[in-house]
Amino acid sequence: MPTVAFHTLGCKVNHYETEGIWRMFKENGYERVDFDSQSDIYVINTCTVTNTGDKKSRQIIRRAIRKNPEAVVCVTGCYAQTSPGEIMEIPGVDVVVGTQNRKNMIKYIEEHQKTREPINGVSNIMKNRVFEEMDVPVFTDRTRASLKIQEGCNNFCTFCIIPWSRGLLRSRDPESVISQAQKLVDAGYKEIVLTGIHTAGYGEDMNDYNFAKLLIDLETKVEGLKRIRISSIEASQITDEVIDVLDKSEKVVRHLHIPLQSGSDSVLARMRRKYSSSFYFEKVEKIRKALPDLAITSDVIVGFPGETDEEFQETYDFIRKVGYSELHVFPFSRRTGTPAARMQDQVDEDVKNARVTSMIELSDQLAKEYASRYENEVVEIIPEEHIQNAAHPDLFVGYSDNYLKVQFRGTPDMIGKIVRVKITKAGYPINEGVFVREMENATHASIKAKA
């Protein structure tokens, strides 16, 4: 049986797609082996979000070539889409496929095995208007299920290369989303994470269907689904219709990731983000009225070109005002090919690092404050993994619906199920709790009423 090994760099979408690619290989009679072992084929799913992503991708490609010079090395993903020529120049790369037409990958590999000629299967992503279907009914890592519902982004923020590597926004057919969700639930998953490049932009390319309608269909049509998590939603996508759906929903969890990037209007304008800080704050207030216990997480970029001390302070104060439950803090990274990389007034690295440190300290403080509200409260957890701890061999960890990471003593059969856990000691990054009872048959509604 021929073997295939995978290495995935980058985001959740890439990890999702690797599962889809593996499924194609599996159906064609391949066996999956570890990336560090000898394999007939190596597939590297690359990332290009930063220059470092490109560099790491090249390192992994070279590692596969060294591992087995006779193997077929196939490179796919975002870096492959934006720089196929650069990748083809690496001696030992045989096949390059971008972020589309992955269904041709095995055909290209088999063709290369016959001709021994390198194959560049990358075409212009900007011409693509159709979502590429991939069947992912189960995941190698068993506890969490993602469901990719859309592809691409139309925003062209000045710091971001992604529209060039992923193309413009395309939504997955609603019927396909529902049937894929049902397969995941039938495979035993209780929670589904809706994911994409611009996830809640779903439906913007459709006439009579949108993200809010998809949420309703997932809630009402998928038998046995307990939790729906939205991986990310832009402030502009939090429409009154979406708020109404979240308010009435018994399955969409109390956690939203709403990217901010900056709390300074002048920086937001340079970033070409399509909102002001006041618009963003208004949306947050509105959604908190509908969902009072909502955990809001966010992304912030510090040290964007031209960011003054005053602008940084505006962002700092704004973040404190919103009161996030956690932040992902990124120092601005000059991505070659983006307008921001060419901007004057690049911020000094030392200044950037000092700002990152102070922002991370603020994030830790806000996260502790949010978690402390749940001390002595009972939350619903889906245990994800068994922690190897000699002192307490029965420790398990998982996330509550409002994205608190909780560890507690349990048993292996709890993994992937919904259990109730009382938080005995709040903290960050982890809370301690005690198991109360299993929740398999209790209704979400009654829990929501008590929350």
C-alpha positions in Angstrom: 0.0 0.0 0.0 1.5 3.4 -1.0 2.1 5.8 1.9 1.4 9.5 2.3 2.6 11.9 5.0 1.3 15.4 5.8 2.6 18.6 7.4 0.3 21.5 7.9 1.4 25.1 8.6 -0.8 28.0 9.5 -4.5 28.4 10.3 -7.5 26.2 11.1 -8.7 26.4 7.5 -5.4 24.7 6.4 -5.8 22.0 9.0 -9.4 21.4 7.8 -8.2 21.2 4.2 -5.4 18.7 5.1 -8.1 16.4 6.5 -10.0 16.8 3.2 -6.9 16.0 1.1 -6.1 13.0 3.4 -9.6 11.7 2.7 -9.0 11.8 -1.0 -5.7 9.8 -0.6 -7.5 7.3 1.7 -10.2 6.7 -0.8 -7.4 6.0 -3.4 -5.8 3.3 -1.3 -3.1 5.2 0.5 -1.9 4.6 4.1 -1.1 7.7 6.2 2.2 7.7 8.0 3.9 10.2 10.3 5.7 13.1 8.6 9.0 12.2 10.2 9.0 8.7 8.9 9.8 7.3 5.4 6.9 7.9 3.0 6.2 7.6 -0.8 4.6 11.0 -0.9 4.9 14.1 1.3 2.2 16.8 1.1 3.1 20.1 2.7 0.2 22.5 3.2 1.8 25.9 3.4 1.1 29.3 5.0 2.0 32.7 3.6 0.3 35.1 6.1 3.8 36.5 7.0 7.2 36.3 5.5 8.1 33.9 8.3 5.3 31.6 7.1 7.0 31.4 3.7 10.3 30.7 5.3 9.0 28.0 7.6 7.2 26.4 4.6 10.5 26.2 2.7 12.2 24.6 5.7 9.6 21.9 5.9 9.7 21.3 2.2 13.5 20.8 2.4 13.0 18.5 5.4 10.7 16.2 3.4 13.2 16.1 0.4 16.0 15.1 2.8 13.9 12.5 4.5 13.3 10.5 1.3 14.9 11.9 -1.9 13.0 9.3 -3.9 9.6 10.4 -2.6 7.1 12.7 -4.5 7.0 16.0 -2.7 3.8 17.9 -3.3 3.4 21.5 -2.0 -0.1 23.0 -1.6 -1.8 25.9 0.3 -1.4 29.6 0.4 2.4 30.0 -0.2 2.0 27.6 -3.1 -0.8 29.8 -4.5 1.1 33.1 -4.3 4.6 31.9 -5.2 4.5 28.7 -7.2 7.6 29.7 -9.2 9.7 30.2 -6.0 8.7 26.7 -4.8 9.3 25.0 -8.1 12.9 26.3 -7.9 13.6 24.2 -4.8 15.4 21.1 -6.1 13.3 18.1 -5.2 9.8 19.7 -5.4 7.7 17.6 -7.8 4.1 18.9 -7.7 2.7 22.3 -6.8 -1.1 22.8 -6.2 -2.4 26.1 -4.8 -5.6 26.7 -2.7 -7.9 25.4 -5.5 -8.2 22.3 -7.7 -6.9 20.1 -4.9 -9.1 17.3 -6.5 -6.4 17.1 -9.2 -3.6 16.5 -6.7 -3.4 12.7 -7.0 -3.7 12.8 -10.8 -0.7 15.2 -10.9 1.3 13.0 -8.5 0.6 9.9 -10.7 1.4 11.8 -13.8 4.7 12.9 -12.3 5.5 9.3 -11.2 5.3 8.3 -14.9 7.1 11.3 -16.5 9.3 12.4 -13.6 8.6 16.0 -14.8 7.7 18.7 -12.2 4.1 19.8 -12.4 2.8 23.3 -11.6 -0.9 23.0 -11.1 -1.5 26.6 -9.9 -4.0 28.8 -11.7 -5.3 32.4 -11.2 -7.3 32.3 -8.0 -8.9 35.7 -8.7 -11.0 34.1 -11.5 -12.4 31.5 -9.2 -16.0 32.2 -8.1 -16.9 28.6 -6.9 -16.4 27.1 -3.4 -14.3 23.9 -3.7 -16.2 21.0 -2.1 -14.2 18.8 0.3 -15.7 16.0 2.3 -14.5 16.0 5.9 -16.9 13.8 7.9 -14.4 13.0 10.6 -11.1 14.3 12.0 -7.9 12.5 12.9 -7.8 14.4 16.2 -11.1 13.2 17.4 -12.5 15.8 19.8 -13.1 19.0 17.8 -14.9 19.3 14.5 -14.5 22.2 12.2 -16.8 22.9 9.3 -15.5 25.1 6.5 -18.4 27.1 5.2 -16.7 29.7 2.9 -13.5 30.6 1.1 -11.8 33.9 0.3 -12.1 37.5 1.3 -13.1 40.8 -0.4 -11.6 43.2 2.1 -8.0 43.9 1.0 -6.8 45.2 4.3 -3.4 46.9 3.8 -1.5 44.4 6.0 -3.0 41.3 4.5 -1.9 39.0 1.6 -4.8 36.6 2.0 -7.1 37.7 -0.8 -4.2 37.0 -3.2 -3.7 33.5 -1.8 -7.4 32.6 -1.3 -9.2 34.7 -3.8 -12.5 36.5 -3.5 -15.4 35.4 -1.2 -17.2 32.2 -2.2 -19.8 30.5 0.0 -20.4 26.8 0.3 -23.8 25.5 -0.8 -26.2 25.5 2.2 -27.3 21.9 1.5 -23.7 20.8 1.6 -23.0 22.6 4.9 -26.0 20.9 6.5 -25.2 17.4 5.2 -21.5 17.8 6.3 -22.7 19.0 9.8 -25.0 15.9 10.0 -22.1 13.6 9.1 -19.9 15.2 11.8 -22.7 14.8 14.5 -23.3 11.2 13.3 -19.5 10.6 13.8 -19.9 11.6 17.5 -19.0 15.3 17.6 -21.1 17.4 19.9 -19.7 20.8 18.9 -19.0 22.1 15.4 -16.8 25.1 14.8 -17.9 27.1 11.7 -14.7 28.2 10.0 -13.5 30.0 6.8 -11.3 32.8 5.7 -14.0 35.4 6.3 -16.4 33.1 8.1 -19.4 35.3 8.8 -19.2 36.8 5.3 -21.0 33.6 4.4 -23.8 34.3 1.9 -22.6 37.7 0.8 -22.3 36.2 -2.7 -25.8 34.8 -2.6 -29.1 36.5 -3.4 -31.6 35.0 -0.9 -29.5 33.4 1.7 -27.1 34.6 4.4 -25.2 33.7 7.5 -28.1 34.2 9.9 -30.3 31.8 7.8 -27.4 29.3 7.8 -27.3 29.4 11.7 -31.0 28.8 11.8 -30.8 25.8 9.4 -27.9 24.3 11.4 -29.9 24.6 14.6 -33.1 23.2 13.3 -32.1 20.7 10.6 -29.0 18.9 12.1 -30.2 16.1 14.4 -28.2 15.7 17.6 -26.0 18.8 17.3 -25.4 20.4 20.7 -23.1 23.3 20.1 -22.3 25.7 17.2 -19.2 27.9 17.6 -18.5 30.7 15.1 -14.7 30.9 14.6 -14.7 34.6 13.8 -17.2 37.4 13.0 -16.5 41.0 11.8 -18.2 43.9 13.6 -19.9 44.7 10.3 -21.3 41.2 10.0 -23.1 41.5 13.4 -26.4 42.5 11.8 -29.7 42.9 13.7 -30.8 39.6 12.1 -27.7 37.8 13.4 -28.2 39.3 16.8 -31.8 38.1 16.8 -30.7 34.6 15.8 -28.0 34.4 18.5 -30.5 35.7 21.1 -33.0 33.0 20.3 -30.5 30.2 19.7 -30.1 27.3 22.1 -27.0 26.0 20.3 -24.8 28.9 19.3 -22.3 29.2 22.2 -21.7 32.3 24.3 -18.4 33.2 22.7 -17.6 35.3 19.7 -14.2 36.2 18.2 -14.6 39.8 16.8 -11.4 41.0 15.2 -10.5 44.6 16.2 -6.9 45.0 14.9 -6.7 48.6 16.4 -8.8 50.8 18.6 -7.5 54.0 17.0 -9.6 55.4 14.1 -6.5 56.8 12.3 -4.8 53.4 12.4 -8.0 51.6 11.3 -8.1 54.0 8.3 -4.5 53.2 7.4 -5.3 49.5 7.7 -8.3 50.0 5.4 -10.6 48.3 8.0 -14.2 49.1 7.2 -15.3 50.4 10.6 -14.6 53.0 13.2 -14.0 52.2 16.9 -17.4 53.8 17.8 -19.2 51.5 15.2 -17.3 48.5 16.7 -18.2 49.4 20.3 -21.9 50.0 19.3 -22.0 46.4 17.9 -20.4 45.0 21.0 -22.9 46.8 23.3 -25.8 45.6 21.2 -24.8 42.0 21.2 -24.0 42.0 24.9 -27.6 43.1 25.5 -28.8 40.0 23.7 -26.2 37.7 25.3 -25.2 39.1 28.7 -22.6 36.4 29.5 -20.9 36.6 26.2 -17.2 36.1 26.0 -15.6 38.3 23.4 -12.1 37.5 22.1 -10.2 39.5 19.5 -7.1 40.1 17.5 -5.0 43.2 17.8 -2.0 44.3 15.7 0.5 46.7 17.5 3.2 48.7 15.9 1.3 49.2 12.6 3.3 51.7 10.4 3.1 55.2 11.8 1.4 54.1 15.1 2.2 56.9 17.5 2.3 56.6 21.3 -1.1 58.4 21.3 -2.6 55.9 18.8 -1.3 53.0 20.8 -2.8 54.5 23.9 -6.2 54.9 22.1 -6.1 51.2 21.3 -5.1 50.2 24.9 -7.9 52.3 26.4 -10.4 51.0 23.9 -9.6 47.4 24.7 -9.9 48.0 28.4 -13.3 49.7 27.7 -14.6 46.7 25.7 -13.4 44.2 28.4 -12.4 41.2 26.2 -12.1 37.8 27.7 -8.8 37.2 25.8 -6.7 38.8 23.1 -4.5 37.5 20.4 -1.7 40.1 20.2 0.5 40.4 17.1 3.4 42.7 16.4 2.9 44.2 12.9 4.8 42.1 10.4 5.9 43.4 7.1 4.3 41.1 4.6 6.0 41.5 1.2 3.5 42.5 -1.5 1.1 44.3 0.8 0.6 48.1 0.9 1.6 48.3 4.6 5.0 46.8 3.9 5.8 49.8 1.7 4.5 52.4 4.1 6.8 55.0 5.5 7.2 55.4 9.3 7.8 51.7 10.1 7.8 51.4 13.9 11.1 50.5 15.6 11.3 46.9 16.7 12.1 47.8 20.4 9.0 50.1 20.6 6.9 47.4 18.9 8.1 44.7 21.4 7.4 47.0 24.4 3.9 47.6 23.1 3.3 43.9 22.6 4.4 43.2 26.2 2.1 45.9 27.7 -0.8 44.7 25.5 -0.3 41.0 26.6 -0.2 42.1 30.2 -3.6 43.9 29.7 -5.0 40.8 28.0 -3.9 38.6 30.9 -5.5 40.9 33.4 -8.8 41.1 31.4 -8.8 37.3 31.0 -8.4 36.8 34.7 -11.2 39.3 35.4 -13.6 37.5 33.0 -12.7 34.1 34.4 -13.2 35.3 38.0 -16.9 36.0 37.3 -17.3 32.2 36.9 -15.7 31.1 40.2 -18.1 28.7 42.0 -20.4 28.7 38.9 -21.2 25.5 37.0 -20.3 25.5 33.3 -20.7 22.9 30.5 -17.4 21.5 29.3 -16.5 19.1 26.4 -13.4 17.4 27.7 -10.8 17.3 24.9 -7.7 15.7 26.3 -6.2 13.7 29.2 -3.3 15.7 30.8 -0.3 13.6 31.6 0.2 14.5 35.3 2.0 12.1 37.6 0.5 13.6 40.8 -3.1 13.5 39.3 -3.3 10.8 36.6 -7.0 11.5 36.1 -6.9 15.2 35.0 -8.8 16.2 31.9 -9.1 19.5 30.1 -11.7 21.1 27.9 -13.5 24.3 27.0 -16.8 25.7 28.3 -19.3 27.1 25.8 -17.9 30.6 26.8 -14.4 29.5 26.0 -13.0 29.1 29.5 -10.3 26.4 29.6 -11.0 24.2 32.6 -9.1 21.2 34.1 -10.8 18.7 36.4 -10.6 15.1 37.5 -12.6 12.8 35.3 -12.6 9.5 33.4 -11.5 8.8 29.8 -15.1 8.0 28.6 -16.0 11.7 29.2 -13.9 12.8 26.2 -16.0 14.4 23.5 -19.2 14.4 25.7 -20.8 17.4 27.4 -20.3 17.4 31.2 -21.1 19.9 33.9 -18.2 21.2 35.9 -18.1 23.6 38.8 -15.2 26.1 38.6 -13.5 26.0 42.0 -10.6 28.2 41.2 -10.7 30.7 38.4 -7.5 31.7 36.6 -5.8 32.2 33.3 -4.8 30.4 31.1 -6.5 27.6 33.0 -9.3 27.3 35.5 -9.7 24.4 38.0 -13.0 22.7 38.5 -14.8 19.6 39.9 -17.0 17.3 37.9 -20.7 17.6 38.7 -22.6 15.4 36.2 -22.9 14.3 32.6 -25.2 16.3 30.5 -25.9 14.1 27.6 -29.7 14.2 27.9 -30.3 17.5 29.6 -31.6 20.2 27.3 -29.5 23.2 26.5 -32.5 25.4 27.1 -32.8 24.6 30.8 -29.1 25.3 31.3 -29.4 28.5 29.4 -32.2 29.6 31.7 -30.1 28.9 34.8 -27.0 30.6 33.3 
